Amino acid sequence: MDALQRPLSEIIAKALYSDSEIHNTDLARLSDLNDDDLSQFSKAWSNAEVARRIEVAGKLVSLGEDDVTLDFTRVFKDFLDDSDPGIRIRALEGLALEDKYTVVRPILTTLKTDESAEVREVAARVAGKFALFAELGDLPEAIGKDMFEGLLEVLENTSEPLSVRRRALESIAPFQQELVDYYIEDFYYSEEPGVKASALFAMGRNCQSRWLNFLMAELQSSDSEIRFEAARSSGEIGEEEAVPGLLILLDDDDHEVQEASIMALGKIGGQEARQALQQLSKSHDSRIKEAVKSALIELETCEDPLSSNF
């Protein structure tokens, strides 16, 4: 019998209580549940084994990534109350797929109240998508205000692990406010390389040319993670002044740094960047050639938005 014709109770029982393979066609029935169906699912969910719940939650995230017509928002919100932190993390990853502003406050609540630092870190990271929406004016003003204040509260809380505060900085970065600038610079001068890397990432998301000198200096760092973040953020800011430093990184020993530099040149554009990318397109390294192809498409699109072919 087709999954659409089978009772939801049967599908739930098979998904949660059997050892059989979990089929996407069955899980798709959990999309856009009404109140009664959600209640039925929640009761069954609470009695299922943790391992099976983790498997189902992971598959729902993957299914949501692959099929944008499916809406598991209500299910993922429900998962935020699960006793297992791994499931709460998957719930956040699922909510990150959504564009609805109604998911913002559940994410912020998790960020501020979840007992697991790992879950709070993921919540801080996921919030970044909606912080960008808020700064662009794509969220209701009150929701955007809640987003900013929630992230700032975590950022200023020195009792929070640095891992959580780092992600809060990265996510609050789109808000172009003096207090955000202060924390970006404060984290930049940290002696912890990971914290400094987050500050560099935040500079790119903040997208102000005032950060360019910081980024250009770090393109020469001995730390590959720092060079990577500096290259990526240079591309986000998009000033041709960064091109000479990025050209040097095209020969970097770290492949990820190379690719970040290639993509940054594609975003920045200009004659010098174009020539370097065209020359690099002759590389025998398939990984480099693929990165260059994407960068040149980016460059063409930015310089000629009506152009669809490279």
N, C-alpha and C positions, 0 to 999 in steps of 0.2 A: 504494500500500500504506500502511496506517495506520502511524504512527510507532511504535506499541507492537509491531507485528509485524515491523518492520525490524530487522536486526542492529544492535547498538550501534556496531560498527565503521563501518558505513555512515553512521550519523547523525553520528558524530564526524568522519569524513572530509568530509562535506558542510558541517558547521558550521565546521571549521577550515581546510580547504584549497580550497574552491570560492569563486567570486565571487557565488554565488547568495544570495538573501535568507535570513536566518536565521529560522526559524520557531519560535515558542514551543513548539509541540507537540513539536518535536525536542529543544529544550533541556530540556524537562520530563523527558526520559529520564535526565538527569544527576542527578536527585533520588535521594538515599539510595543511592548506589552501594556495591556490596560491594567487597572488597579487590581482586579480580581486575579488575573493571570500572574501578575508580579507577586502577589501575596502567596499564591500557590507555589510558585517557584522558590520564593524565599524560605518557606517552611521546609521544603524538600532540601534546599541547599544547606540549611543549618544542621541537618542530620547526616549529610554525606561525609565520606572520609576526606581528610585534608588533601591527600595526594590527588584524589580525583577532582576536588574543587580547584586545585592549582592547575591541573591539566585543562579543565574546562575554561577557566579564566584566561589562560594563555591562548587557547584556540579562539576564544571570542575576540581577543585583541587582534590576532592575526587575521581573522575573518573580517573584522571592521576595517583593517588596513586595506584589504584586498577588494572590498565591495562597499563603496561609499553610500549605496542606497540603504544599507542596513543601519539601524539605529539601536544601539545597546546602551544608550545613556542611562536609562532607569536601572538597568541591571548593574552597570558599573558603579552608579551612586550607591546602590545597595551593598556592593562589595566593600565599600569604604568602612563598613561596620564589621567586617569579618575579623575573626580572632587571629588569623594568620597574617603576618606582615607581608609575606610574599604575594598574597592575594590582593592586599590593599595596594601594593605597588602596581600590580597588573591593572587594578581598577583605575589608578591614576594614568597609566599608559593608555588605557582605553578612552578616558575622558579627554586626553590630549588630542585625540583624533577629531573631536567635536569642535564646531565653531560657535555653538550656542553660548550665550553669556550666562545661561542658567547653571552652567557647570562651575562657574568661577567661585562662588561662595563655598560649595562643598570642598573644592580644592584648597581654599584658604583656611577653612576649618581644620582640615587634615594637617596642613602646614603648621598651624598654631597649637594643635592639641594632640596629635598622634604621639603615642609613647615611644615609637621607634624612630631613632635618628635617621635611619636609612630611608624610611617612608617619608619623613619630613624633607629629606634631601631631594627625593624624587618630586614631591609636591612643589618644592621651591623651583625646581627645573621646569616642570610642566607649566607653572604659572607664567613663565616667560612669554609664551605664545600669546596669552591674553593681555599681558602687560603691553605688548606691542600693539595689539588691537586698541587698547585703551588710549595709548599715546596718539594713535592715528585717528581717534575719534569714532572708532567702530564699536564701542561699548557704551551703554548708558553711563552718564556722568557719575552717578552714585556708585555704580559697579567699579568704574575705573578708579574712583577715590578709594574704595575699599581695597582694591588690588594694590595700589601704591602704599597705603598705610599698613596693610598686612605684611608686605615684603619689607618695608622699612622697619617695622617692629622686630622682625626676625634678624634683619641685618644689624640692628643696634643692640641686640641681646647678646652680650659677651659670654653668657653662660651656655649659649648654643654652640655645638661643635662647629669648628671652622668649615667642615664639609658642607654643612647646611647653610652657613652664612655666605660661603662662596657662591652657591647656587642662587641664593637670594640676590646677591649683587649682580650676577649675570642676568637675572630676570628683571630686575628693577631698572637696568641700564637704559632701556628705551625712553624712560621719563627724563626729559632734559630739564632737570632742576639742579640748583646749586648744591643741595644736599647729596644728590646722586654723584655729582662730580667730585665732591669731597671724599666720598667713600671709595670711588674708583681710584683716586690718587693715593688714598691711605692704604688700600690693599696692594697697590702697585709697589709700594716701598716695603712690603712684607719680605722677611727673609725666607719664608716658605715658598719654594718654587711653584707649587700648585696654586697657592693663593695669588701669586703674581700673575700666573697664567690666566686665572679668572678675571683679574683686572684688565688684562690685555684683551680678552674676549669681550668684556663689557665695553671697552673703548670702541670696538667695532659696532656693537649694538647701539651704543650711544650716538655714534655717527657724527661726531663733531671734529672739525679739522684741528682743534686745539690738541688732540691726542697724537697727531701725526709725528711730532718729534720724539715722543716716547716710543712709538712703534718702530720708527726708523732706527733708533738706537738698538732696540731689541732684535732687529733682523740679524744683528751680528752676535747675538748671544751664543754662549757655548752650550746652552741647554736646548735640545731639539724641540721640546714641548713649547718653550718660550718663543723660539723662532717660528714654529708652526702658528701659534696664536697671533704673533705679530704680523705674519704674512697674511693670514686670513682677515684680520681686522683692517689691515692696510687696504685690502680689496673692498671692504665694506665702506670705508671712508671715501675711496675713489679718487684720490689726488695723484696726479702724475708725478709729483715730487718723490713718491715712494718707488717709482719704477726702477731706478738704478740699483737700489738695495735688493729689490725682488729679482732682478736679473742675475745677481750673484748667487742667489739661492737656487737657481735652475740647475746648478751643479752640486747641490747639497748632498751629503752622504745619506741623509734620511729621506726615504721615498715620500713619506707623508708631507714633509716640508717642501719637497719639490712640487708635489701636486698642489699644495696650498698656494705656492707662489705662482704656479701656472694659472690657477683659477683667479687669483687676485689680479694678474695682468689682464685677463679677459674682462674683468669687471671694470678696471681702470681705463683700459683702451688707450688710444693714441698711437701715433706712428711707430714709436720705439717699441712699445709693447707688441704691436701687430707684427713687426719685423722679427722680433725674437721668437714669437709663437710660430710664425710661418717657418722659420729656420728649424725650430725644434720639432715640427711636424714630420721632418724627415728621419726622426729617430727610429732605430730598429727595435726599441723597447715598446711593446704593445701597450703597456700600462701608461707610458708617457704619451704615446700617440693618442690614446683615448682621452686622456686628460686635456691635451692640447686641442683636440677636436671640439670638446665641450666648451673650452675657453674661447675658441674662435667663434663659435656659435653665439656665446654670450656677448662677445665684443661686437659682432655684427648686429645683434638685436639691439644692443644699447645705442650704437651709433646710427642705426637705421631701423627703427621699430617696425617699419612696414616690410622689412626684408624677412622672409621666412626660410630662405635657402642659404646654405653655405657651400 
